[in-house]
Amino acid sequence: MTTEMDKQELIVDEPTEIIDAPEPDDHEPDQDKGERSSSPYVSLDDGLYKVEGSSQTKVCSPLKITARTRNNDGTKWGAIIELQDLDNNWKELIIPNSKITGTGAELVALLVDRGLRLANQKPKTKQDLLDYLALEDIDVRALCVDRPGWHDNVFVTPYDVFNGTGKKLIERVVLQGAEFQSNIAKTGTLKDWNAEVGKYLSGNSRLLLAVGASLAAPLLHLLDIPESGGFHFHGGSSIGKTTALIVGGSVWGGGPNGYIHSWHATQNGIEAIAEAYCDATLCLDEISQGNAKDVGQTAYMLANGQGKTRSNKSITVDPVKHWRLIFLSTGEDTLSDKIAEAGERVRAGQMARLADVPADVGTGYGIFDTLHDFRGPGQLADHLKEAARNHHGTLAAAYLAKLTEDMSSDKASLMTLLEDEMDSFIELLEISESDGQVKRVAKRFALAAAAGELAIRYGLLDQEEGEFLLGVATCFEAWLEHRGTSGAIEDDQILSHIRHFIERYQNSRFESSLVPDPSIKDLAGYIKPFDRGPNENQTVFAFLPDVFKAEVCKGFSYKRCVETLKKNDLIVLDGDGRADKRVRIYGTPIRCICILDKILYEDTSNADAEEGISSISAISDF
């Protein structure tokens, strides 16, 4: 028996509606007459034949080209083909013309793998197959794209295209390529997903964040948010970190090996994977398996949304890969831990791009706040893994249908709704006095919360309104507590670095400004008390300027170090505001960077860290 295949009619640039369009013909080859074209091939009910004079030579089992594809630039031509497999089921493939050149061995192998039967193994038969794919003339056109996600107001997935209009339009939009690396797919029903997976989001903050983040990915384009970003669930083994990825990934898809990819990949490989998940969610498991030297750069790359520029064998430049996405990650290590493993210093931008969220919620159940009716966290985790294997991708499909419909009918109202939801979330956090980095990460949490609430409004989730706001805010609180400050992370890093230098060398590289010590080698500065003036009764570590710049400021800008010390009232300035103050050492005036010794015993971390999250409990009343 043959099966009917979907025919997606899509908006392309200026949409043109077909007036009184006839119903599309059945996709199967004409079982009686076959089809002739200017090429010497004919498709009959039992296969594809080559016509030579009065004779017909069979090439393969039933095969038909249904459209020629090309992109908006009129390049990257290809073909949509349909073939009948060994079970007599029809399958559709999108083949780029580049695969037809040369011997075409890779393409022939792909078609055979999909169930095509060659008439024989002769080289001429294989060449005839390639000639048919190259020469067959057909007027039907389709627009091809090389990645999923948004293309204008159309959202393309490997299994469907969403335009939100409900109208029949002239051209299809298809993903073109013989291989595709994403696990975006759907199976089961949304009702079953809610019953077996979605039900257990309630009361479980990390699961709410994972699903909210997955739903947030398509909104980056809608809200014109240029930067991608991620959330990293970290903590000990066997606490359910991977379960959070499985649940978040089940929004979009799955497969025989699940939806998740590994950090254990080259940067080139992750670039290709990222492009395959554009405008969706990428899940990367176990950061410890990634190369320590590459992890930080990979986090930057994923968030910045583009790969490297590379030249190819013909000394031309390959197209740079681009994407927008939300990525979810897990690992026993944090991003900072992994970067430190390579002997490098983690930068604030890296930490902002991939927010480290402690996976253990502190209930004794690992990643779960509540077990619902399960006896233990292991049983709940096993249930969610099995359920996600059988039911996945249906939430994203229903969400995209609603989202594109709203974009088509009233995009301005949709944007206002989302922006208001995000603003409300940010206001509840009370982080107006926090550093810009904290606000930047808070917006990503807010986007995840707003996306979850939008899905509830659409009637796609069974949760009560406000559940995503509370759950995601709880995760933000955990992130901020782990971060340790609501101020700029570089400030804490700078002060910690200076404090560590003084603690390590105060007895070996600093000399008293009162009594010379000839045993001191590799002098870094002096310990100088002030007995008069505005700094009376204070002691400073008077650094030699060259040592301060070369060693103490290593990895940081000198200007930023001085500004941080000023901000925290830890440096004594010269009368004209210069950082290198003139002081007397053994009767001789020299310039030094004078840092107050209270840096060693006063808490210089941002005391407002808890103030920024003190009102999160109020969200439960929202």
N, C-alpha and C positions, 0 to 999 in steps of 0.2 A: 504493500500500500504506500502511496506517496502521501506526503504531508504538506500542508499549505504553509508558505513562509510569509512573514510580515513584509509589507511594502511601506516603508516610512517615506512620506512626502514632506519635504522640509522647506522652511523659509531660508532663502539665500539672498543676502543683501536686500534689494527692494523686492518684497514678496509680491508674487503675481498669482492671483487666484484663478484656478481653472473654472471657466463658466460651462455649466452643463457637461462636465467631464464624464466620459463613459466609465463604467466600472472597469478596474484594471483586469486585464486578461489573466487567466490562470497561468502561473509561472512555468508550468511544465511544458516541455517541448511538444509541439503538435504531434499527436500520436498517429495521425493518418498521413498528412502531406509532407511533414518535415519542413525545413526552412532553407531556402537557397539565398545566396548573396553573391557579390562579385568575386568572392574567393571560391576556390574549388572544393568547398566542404559543405556537407549537408548533415543536419541533425535529425535523425529518425528516432522512432520509438524505442529501438533496441541499441542505439549507439550513435557515435559520430563517425561519418564516412568521408573519405576523400574520393571525389569524382574525377576520373581520368578517361575521357572519351566516353565510351558506352559502359565502362566498368566502374564499380564502386569497391573501394578497399576500406575495411573497417579499421578505425584508429583506436577507439576506446569505447567504454560504456557511455551511456547518455551524458552529454556535456553541452552547455549552452552559455554563450555570452549574452547577458541581459542589458548591459550598459557600459559605456566608456566613461572613465573618471578622469578628472583633472582638478587642480587647485585653482584658487582665485587668480593666480598669475598665469594660468594657462600652461603650467608645467606639471611635472610629476604625474604623467598620464598613466592610466592603468585600466583595469577591467573588472567588472562584477561578473562572476561566473556562477553557474549552478551546476552541480554534478549529482549523479545518483550513486549512492554507495552500495556496498554489498548486501545490505538489508533492504534495498530499494527505497531508501529514504533520501530526500533531496536536501542538499546542503549548499549554502551560499558562501563564497569566498571572495575577498577583494584582493586582486593581484596587481602589484605595480609592474609597469612595463619593463623596468630595470631587471626584473627576475626572468624575463623571457630571453634576454640577450645571451650570447655565448652558447655553451652547451645546454644551459637550462636544467642541468642535472638536479640542482637544489629544488627547483619548482616542480619538476616531474616527481621527485621523491615526496614532496609535500602533498601533491594531489593523490598519489597512490596511498599515502598515509591516511588521507581523508576518505578513502574508499573507492577511488577511481580504478577501473580495471583496464589495463592496456590490452590491445588485441594480441600483442606478442612483445617480446623483448628486443626486437630488432632496432638498431639505431635509427633507421629510416622512419619507423613508427613514432618514436619519441620526437624526431624532428618534425614530423607531420603535426603532432600535437602542438608543438611550439609555434609552428607556422600558422595553424588555425588561430591560436590565441593572439598572434601578432597581426594577422591579415584580415580577419573577419570584420566586415564593416557593419556598423549599427548606429542609428541616429540618436538613440537614447543617451542622455548625459546625466552624470551625477557629480556632485562636488565632493572631492576627497580632502580629508584633513589627516594630519599625521600624529595627532594626539587627541585624547578625549578632553572633555570639559567644554567651557563656553566658547562659542564662535558667534560673535554678535549676541543675539538673544536666544540662540539655539544651544542646547546642552547635549553633547554627543557622548554616548557610552558605547562599549563594545556590543551591547545587546539591543540598544534602542536609542532613539533621538527624541528629545523633548523640545517642543516649540511653544506650547501653551496656547495655541490659537484654535485648535480643533478643526482647522481648515485643510482641505487638500490643496497642495501647492506643487509647483512644477517639478522642482528638483529634489532628489534625495541628498542627504549628507552622510558620508560613510567614512569610517576609519579605514585607511588604506595601508596595508602592510601584510606580508605573509606571516610575520611573527608579531605577537603582541605580549608584553611582559606583565600586564596587570592581572589581578584576580578579581576585577570588577565584574560581577555576575549576579544573577538572582535565581533563587530556588525557594519553593514553598510559598506561603502566603503571609501577608502582613499580620493577619489575625493570629496565625500560629506563632510568628515571631514575637508578637506582644505577649502571648500566653506563655511562651517558653523562655524568652530572653527578657523582653522589655519589662515584664512584671517585676523582675528582681532589681531593676534600677532604683526603685523607690527606697529611700533611706540609705542608699549606698553611694556616698559622695564620689568615690573614684570612678565608679561605673557611670554615674551621671556626667562627670567631666569627659570621660572617653566618648560617650555617645554625643554629647553636646559639641565636642570638638570635631567629631566626624561630620555632624550636620552643619558646622560652621564653615567648612571648606568652600562650598559654592558661594558663600556670602562675601568672600574676599573680593571677587569680581564685582558683585552687585554694589557694594559699598565703596568700591575703588580704593581698597586697602592694598598698597603696592607690595608690602612685605609679607612673606610667609612666616611661619613660626611653628613651634612645637611644644609638647609637654612630655617630660621624662619622668616616669614612675620608677623610683629607685628604692632599694631596701634589700634586706636579707633574702636568702633563697626560700622557696616554697611558701611564699606568703600571698601568691595569686597575682603577681605583676602581669604575667603573660595573659591571664584570664581577662584583665582589663583591656588588653589589646585585642583579644579575640572578640569581646563584646563590642568594642568600638568599631572594629573592622567588619563585624557582621552587618553594620548599617549599609555597607557598600557591596560586600561580596564574600567570596570564599572559594573553595575548590577542594580537590583531592588533598592538597597540602595546606589548606587554609588560606587566609588572607594575608598572613604576616610574612615579611621578608626579614633577613638577618643583617645586622651591622657588619657581618663578616663578608665584605664585598669591597672591590676597588672603587675609587671615586668615579671612574668611568662608568662602572656598572651601576652605581647609585644614581648617576646622572640620567641614565637611560630609564631606570626604574621610576625616578621622580617625574620624568616627562610623561610616563605611562599612567601616572596618577594625578595629572594636572586637574586642578579644581576639585579634587577629591581628597581622601585621607590616605597617607602612607604610614604603615606600621612597621617599625624596625625593632626587632627583639634582641636583647642582651648586648648592651654596648661594650661589655668586656671583651667580646669577640672581635670588635673592630680594632684596626690598627691605631695604636695610641697616638702616633704622629699625624694621622689623618682625621681623627674624630672631630677635633675642633674645627678644622677647615671644612669638613663635611657639614657640620651644623651651620656654619656661615653660608655655605653654598646652597643648602636646602632652603634656608630662610631668604636668601637674596634672590632665589628664583631663576638662576641661570647657571649653566655649566661653563667650562673653559673654552676659549677659542683655540682651535687646533687646525693644523694644516694636514692635508692628505698626501697620498703618494704622488699625485699630479702637481704638488706644490701650490694648490689652491686652498682656500680656507673652507673647512666644513661648516655648515650652519650651526650656530650655537643653540643648544637645547634650552628651552624656557618652560617655566611652570609656575603655578600658584598652588599652594597646598597647605594643609595642616598635617604635621607629622607627629605621631605618637611613638614613644620609645620606652624601653625598659632596661633595667640593669641593676646589678648589686652596687655598682659604682655610680657616682654622679658624673656629670660632664666634667666638673672641676677635677675630680679624682683621676679621670682618664687622661685629661690633658697633662696633669702633674706627673703621671706615669711616664710621659715622654720627656720630662724635664723642662716643661714649658709652663709659663704662667697663664692661667685662664684670664681672659679679658671680659670686661663687663658686657660687651656686645654679644659675646658667645653665650653668656649666662642669660641674657635677655631674650635671645633667639630661641633657646631651648630651656624652658622653665623646669627646674628640678622640683618635683612634687614627691614628698615622702609617701611611699605606697602603704606603709603600715599605719592604719588609722588609730591604733592604740586601744582597740577593744578586745584584743586577744584573738581576733579572727583574721589577722593579716589585713588584706585589702578591703575586707567587708566590714561595714558598720553594723549590719544586721544580717542574719542568716535566713530570715523569713521562717519557713517551716522545715529547714534542713537541720540535721543533727550536728553537722560540723562544717567548717569552711571547705574542706576537701570535697565533700559531697556536693555542695553548691557549685564549686568550681567545675567539677566533672560534669554536672548537669548543664551548665552554661556552655562548656566546650562542645558537648554532643549536640545541644540544641542549635548552636550557631553553625554547626556542620550541616544540619538539615534545613535550616531556615536562615537565609541571608540575602541581602541586596534588595529586599522588598521595601524596606523603609526608605532608602535613598530613592528608589524608583517613584514611590508615591510622593515623596517630598519634592523631587524635581518637577513632577507633573504639576503640583500645586504652586511651586515657586515660579515656574515659567508662565503659568496661567496668570498669576498676580503681576508678574513683570509685563505681560502683554496687555493686561486690562488697566492696571493702575500702579505703575512702578513707583511713582512719587510717594504714594501712601504707604507702600511696603517699606520703602527706605526710611520714612519718618517713624514708622512703627518700630523698626529694628534699632534705629538711633536712639529713640526714646527709651527703649528697653535697656540698651547699653548704658545710657546716661544714668538711669535709675540704679543700675547695679553699681556703677562707679561711685555714685553719691552715698550709697549705703556703706561702702568701704571706708569712707572718710579719709581719703589719702591726698587731699588737696595740698598738704604741706610736704608730701613725700617727694623724693627725687624723681626726675623725669623717666628714669629707667623703670622704676616701680609702676608709674602710670602707664608706661608703654606695655608692660607685661599684663597689667590689670585689664587693658583693653582687649587682649586676647582671651583672657578669662571671661570678660563681659560678652565677647562675641559668641563664645561657647554657650554661655547661659542664655543669651538671646535666641540662639538657634534652637536650643531645646524647647524654650517656651513657644517659639513659632510653630514647631512641630505639634505641640499640645494644642495650640489654637487651631491648627489645621485638622485636628481630630485624628492624628496619626499615632499618637501615644496615649496611653491610659493614665498617665500621671496627672495629678492636680496642678493647676497653675501655681507657679512659685517654687515647685520642687527643684527645678534646675537652678534657679537663683540661689537657693539655700545650699544645695549640694556643691555647686561650683564655687560659691563663696567660701565654703569650708575648705576646699582645696587651695584657694588663694591664700587663706589664713595659714595653712600648713606650709605653702611655698614661702611666704614672707617670714614666718618663724624660722624656717630652715635657712633662709638668706641671712637672717640675723640683724638686719637693719632696713629701715625704710628710706635711708639716704643712699648716696651714690656708692656703689660697691667699690669703685676705685679708691675712694677716700679711706675705707677700712683697710683695703689692701696696702695702700701707701703707709698708713700709720702702723700697721702690723709689721711691714717690712722694716721701717725705721726702728721700731721697738726691738725687733729681733736682732738687728745689727748692733744696737747699743748693748743689749743683754749679752750678746756673744763676745763683744770686744771691749767692754768698758774697763776691764782689768788688764787688758793686754795691749790695746792700741790707743788708749786715752791717757794723757799725762796731766797731772795736777798743774793748774796754772800758778800755784804758789811755790811748789818745790819741784825742780826738774828731776826727771828720772831717766838716767842714761840707758837703762835696760830696755826701755820701750823701743821696739823696732816697728817699722812700717806704720809710722804715726798717722792716726786718723783725725786727732784733734785733742782738745783739752777739756778738763772738768773745771769749770770756773764758777765760784760763788760770787754773788753781788752783795756788797755790804753797805751800799748807799744808792741813792737815786730811786727812780720809779720801780726798779727791779730788786730792791733791797730784800735780803733774806731768801732770794731765789737762786737756784743753782742751774746752770745750763751745761749741755754738752756742746762745746764750741767746735764744730766740724771745720776742718780745712776745706775751703770751697771746692778744690779740685777733687778731693776724695768724696765729698758729698755728691757732686754731680756724676762722677764716674762709677761709684760703688753703691751709694745709698739710693740714688735715683735710677739705678739700672733697671731697665724695663718700663720706666715711667718717664714722663716729661718733667724736666726740672721745674718748669713753670707750674705744672699741676701739683707737684709735691709742695712747693712753697705756698700755693693757694690753699691747699688742704691744711697745712700747719697753721696758716693765718685763721682759717675758718674755725679751727678748734682751739685757738688761743694757745698755741704751743711753741711759737717762735717769737724771739725778741728782735724787733726790727731796729734799724738805724734811725737816726733822727729824721732823715729825709724819706723814710719808708723803705729803704733798701733792705733786701733779705740778708746780704753779707754785711753784718754790723761790725763796726770798728771797735775792738776790745784790746785791753792791754794784757800782754802775756810777758811776764818777767820784765815789765817796764817798757816794752816795745809795743806800739799799737799795730795790730794786724787785723785783717778782715776775716771773720768767721761766720758760719751759719750757726746761730745760737738757738738750740732747741731745749726747752725747759724740761727738767728731769721728771716732772709730773707725768710725762708720757708713759713712764714705767709703772706708775701706780694708780693713775686715774682711769676710769672706764671711758674711753674715747669713742666707743660705739654709739650709734644713734639711739638715744633713749626713747625716741618716738616710735620705735618699731611696733610696740604693742598698742600705742595709741591709734595707729592707722587701722587696726583691726578690731578695736574694742567694741565696735557697734555691730559686728557681723551677726551676733545673736539676734539682733533686731529683725533680720531678714525673715525669721520664722513668722513674724507678724505681717509680712509684706503681702 
